[in-house]
Every structure is written in C-alpha cells, then in structure tokens.
Amino acid sequence: MRLDSLSSTEFKRVMEGRPIVFLPIGGTEAHSSHLPLCTDSVQPEYVADTVAERLNGLVAPPLRYAFHSSTRNMPGTLTLGFETTIRVVYDILMSLISNGADKLVVISGHAGSSHMNALRQACVEVVEETGVRLMLLTDYDLVKRFPEDQRGDGHGGKMETARMMDIAPDLVRPQDKVGRYVSQGYMILSDPERSMPDGFVGDAPSATAELGRRLNSFIIDELTKEVRASFGVE
C-alpha cells in the first residue's frame, strides 16, 4: 500500500499497527539508448510495492533523485550532491519516524558505491539518534545471489534490461550491441563516462522478459525472507 494514497486519518490508524515502512530510492540517470531515465526508480518501486503487499507494509513516496558519479555528464542524468543526498534521506526518514515508523527498509535501485555511502551515512545517523530498526540495501545486492553467469554485466546490461522488460516492457527500446567497460586504472577523471563509451555495460541484446520475470521474482522472494528474518514478522 502506498502511504500517500491514504487520508491523514487512515494513515494514523494504519501506523498504530506499527507496519514496516519501505522507502524506495531510485534516480534519474542515463542508461544508453535502450532503457529509460527512470530505470533505477522503476525497479525498487516495483519490488517495494510487492514485498510490502506480502507483509502488510507501507511504501513511502519514492525518491527519484540520487548521487551520480560515473554517468553524471551523460544526457538526462540528474544528480544530487553527496551531502544533499545524505540530508534529504535523513530528513525523509526522520519525518517517517516522527509519524510513528519504527521499522524501516530503504531499498535503492541505484547501486553506485558513492551513492550507497551517502545513504549509509544518513541511515547510521538516524539509527544512532532514534534507535529505530532500519535495513538498507540495493536490490542489486540480491541480484548477485541469482544463479546466472553475470561476469561482464553491469549498468544497463543483461540483468537490468531483463528486469525492465518484465516490469515496464513499453519503456524498453531495441539494443543491438554489447556494452563495453574501459578501465581507467586508478585515475580520477573529470569525464568518467569514458569508462562506458556505449553508455552501458553488458550483453543487453541477450536479455529476455522471461529472464526478467525469474530475476524479479527471485529478488522479491529474497527480500521478503530478509525482512521477515530481520524484523521478526510473518
């Protein structure tokens, strides 16, 4: 259930039951020519909605902005600053807590390491100040467990394209080449997009909706198990 679909009085009544509240965080980011800018948002929102339905949880309004580094100069990428990301996520979580949330799951569809560091900093501050129970992960932490050869796959590649073909097929465009990753060693670059000259990494043309269906189902099952184990709910 989406939190913002409730009236104020309905929300107050639901929160008296202390539901798990999910906060999906995505981004608006370039994913080459075959995937939409909302790719990193659509995936965690779909997962959060489905898991919350299973567990009688609530889904907070999603955040569709993130901190981007390697794609920041690509057309369509809209980025928050690192410190801004920390403060925005901190404020959202603290506002949820002030409304009675005490079990929170932050799931990010954007898995960039710097972005995840910002989310972690915000979550650590919240837990230290309030003592709430809070889980933070990206759905791609769970993708790594999926029994499929993922060597050479990355941003906008086979796994991500397959997931989008299942969730939002109307938003997926054709792709006819394999995306390359070009290592820049240990160099700090002002144009980090040169590491992804194709705008994506992996064998996107081999992605199928069937693979996406199995992968999304696996992620949802895994997250459901993780949440149940961590929060002691059925």
QUIJOGI-V636884 format. One record per residue. N is the residue number from 1. RES is the residue in three letters. BURIAL is + if it has 16 or more other ideal C-beta (glycine too) atoms within 10 Angstrom, else -. Layout:
n=N res=RES burial=BURIAL
n=N res=RES burial=BURIAL
This chain:
n=1 res=MET burial=-
n=2 res=ARG burial=-
n=3 res=LEU burial=+
n=4 res=ASP burial=-
n=5 res=SER burial=-
n=6 res=LEU burial=-
n=7 res=SER burial=-
n=8 res=SER burial=-
n=9 res=THR burial=-
n=10 res=GLU burial=-
n=11 res=PHE burial=+
n=12 res=LYS burial=-
n=13 res=ARG burial=-
n=14 res=VAL burial=+
n=15 res=MET burial=+
n=16 res=GLU burial=-
n=17 res=GLY burial=-
n=18 res=ARG burial=-
n=19 res=PRO burial=+
n=20 res=ILE burial=+
n=21 res=VAL burial=+
n=22 res=PHE burial=+
n=23 res=LEU burial=+
n=24 res=PRO burial=+
n=25 res=ILE burial=+
n=26 res=GLY burial=+
n=27 res=GLY burial=+
n=28 res=THR burial=+
n=29 res=GLU burial=+
n=30 res=ALA burial=+
n=31 res=HIS burial=+
n=32 res=SER burial=+
n=33 res=SER burial=-
n=34 res=HIS burial=+
n=35 res=LEU burial=+
n=36 res=PRO burial=+
n=37 res=LEU burial=+
n=38 res=CYS burial=+
n=39 res=THR burial=+
n=40 res=ASP burial=+
n=41 res=SER burial=+
n=42 res=VAL burial=+
n=43 res=GLN burial=+
n=44 res=PRO burial=+
n=45 res=GLU burial=+
n=46 res=TYR burial=+
n=47 res=VAL burial=+
n=48 res=ALA burial=+
n=49 res=ASP burial=+
n=50 res=THR burial=+
n=51 res=VAL burial=+
n=52 res=ALA burial=+
n=53 res=GLU burial=-
n=54 res=ARG burial=-
n=55 res=LEU burial=+
n=56 res=ASN burial=-
n=57 res=GLY burial=+
n=58 res=LEU burial=+
n=59 res=VAL burial=+
n=60 res=ALA burial=+
n=61 res=PRO burial=-
n=62 res=PRO burial=+
n=63 res=LEU burial=+
n=64 res=ARG burial=+
n=65 res=TYR burial=+
n=66 res=ALA burial=+
n=67 res=PHE burial=+
n=68 res=HIS burial=+
n=69 res=SER burial=+
n=70 res=SER burial=+
n=71 res=THR burial=+
n=72 res=ARG burial=+
n=73 res=ASN burial=+
n=74 res=MET burial=+
n=75 res=PRO burial=-
n=76 res=GLY burial=-
n=77 res=THR burial=+
n=78 res=LEU burial=-
n=79 res=THR burial=+
n=80 res=LEU burial=+
n=81 res=GLY burial=-
n=82 res=PHE burial=-
n=83 res=GLU burial=-
n=84 res=THR burial=-
n=85 res=THR burial=+
n=86 res=ILE burial=+
n=87 res=ARG burial=+
n=88 res=VAL burial=+
n=89 res=VAL burial=+
n=90 res=TYR burial=+
n=91 res=ASP burial=-
n=92 res=ILE burial=+
n=93 res=LEU burial=+
n=94 res=MET burial=+
n=95 res=SER burial=-
n=96 res=LEU burial=+
n=97 res=ILE burial=+
n=98 res=SER burial=-
n=99 res=ASN burial=-
n=100 res=GLY burial=-
n=101 res=ALA burial=+
n=102 res=ASP burial=+
n=103 res=LYS burial=+
n=104 res=LEU burial=+
n=105 res=VAL burial=+
n=106 res=VAL burial=+
n=107 res=ILE burial=+
n=108 res=SER burial=+
n=109 res=GLY burial=+
n=110 res=HIS burial=+
n=111 res=ALA burial=+
n=112 res=GLY burial=+
n=113 res=SER burial=-
n=114 res=SER burial=-
n=115 res=HIS burial=+
n=116 res=MET burial=+
n=117 res=ASN burial=-
n=118 res=ALA burial=+
n=119 res=LEU burial=+
n=120 res=ARG burial=-
n=121 res=GLN burial=+
n=122 res=ALA burial=+
n=123 res=CYS burial=+
n=124 res=VAL burial=-
n=125 res=GLU burial=+
n=126 res=VAL burial=+
n=127 res=VAL burial=-
n=128 res=GLU burial=-
n=129 res=GLU burial=-
n=130 res=THR burial=+
n=131 res=GLY burial=-
n=132 res=VAL burial=+
n=133 res=ARG burial=-
n=134 res=LEU burial=+
n=135 res=MET burial=+
n=136 res=LEU burial=+
n=137 res=LEU burial=+
n=138 res=THR burial=+
n=139 res=ASP burial=+
n=140 res=TYR burial=+
n=141 res=ASP burial=+
n=142 res=LEU burial=+
n=143 res=VAL burial=+
n=144 res=LYS burial=-
n=145 res=ARG burial=-
n=146 res=PHE burial=-
n=147 res=PRO burial=-
n=148 res=GLU burial=-
n=149 res=ASP burial=-
n=150 res=GLN burial=-
n=151 res=ARG burial=-
n=152 res=GLY burial=-
n=153 res=ASP burial=+
n=154 res=GLY burial=+
n=155 res=HIS burial=+
n=156 res=GLY burial=+
n=157 res=GLY burial=+
n=158 res=LYS burial=+
n=159 res=MET burial=+
n=160 res=GLU burial=+
n=161 res=THR burial=+
n=162 res=ALA burial=+
n=163 res=ARG burial=+
n=164 res=MET burial=+
n=165 res=MET burial=+
n=166 res=ASP burial=+
n=167 res=ILE burial=+
n=168 res=ALA burial=+
n=169 res=PRO burial=-
n=170 res=ASP burial=-
n=171 res=LEU burial=-
n=172 res=VAL burial=+
n=173 res=ARG burial=-
n=174 res=PRO burial=-
n=175 res=GLN burial=+
n=176 res=ASP burial=-
n=177 res=LYS burial=-
n=178 res=VAL burial=+
n=179 res=GLY burial=+
n=180 res=ARG burial=-
n=181 res=TYR burial=+
n=182 res=VAL burial=-
n=183 res=SER burial=-
n=184 res=GLN burial=-
n=185 res=GLY burial=-
n=186 res=TYR burial=-
n=187 res=MET burial=-
n=188 res=ILE burial=-
n=189 res=LEU burial=-
n=190 res=SER burial=-
n=191 res=ASP burial=-
n=192 res=PRO burial=+
n=193 res=GLU burial=+
n=194 res=ARG burial=-
n=195 res=SER burial=+
n=196 res=MET burial=+
n=197 res=PRO burial=-
n=198 res=ASP burial=+
n=199 res=GLY burial=+
n=200 res=PHE burial=+
n=201 res=VAL burial=+
n=202 res=GLY burial=+
n=203 res=ASP burial=+
n=204 res=ALA burial=+
n=205 res=PRO burial=-
n=206 res=SER burial=-
n=207 res=ALA burial=+
n=208 res=THR burial=-
n=209 res=ALA burial=+
n=210 res=GLU burial=-
n=211 res=LEU burial=+
n=212 res=GLY burial=+
n=213 res=ARG burial=-
n=214 res=ARG burial=+
n=215 res=LEU burial=+
n=216 res=ASN burial=+
n=217 res=SER burial=-
n=218 res=PHE burial=+
n=219 res=ILE burial=+
n=220 res=ILE burial=+
n=221 res=ASP burial=-
n=222 res=GLU burial=+
n=223 res=LEU burial=+
n=224 res=THR burial=+
n=225 res=LYS burial=-
n=226 res=GLU burial=+
n=227 res=VAL burial=+
n=228 res=ARG burial=-
n=229 res=ALA burial=-
n=230 res=SER burial=-
n=231 res=PHE burial=+
n=232 res=GLY burial=-
n=233 res=VAL burial=-
n=234 res=GLU burial=-
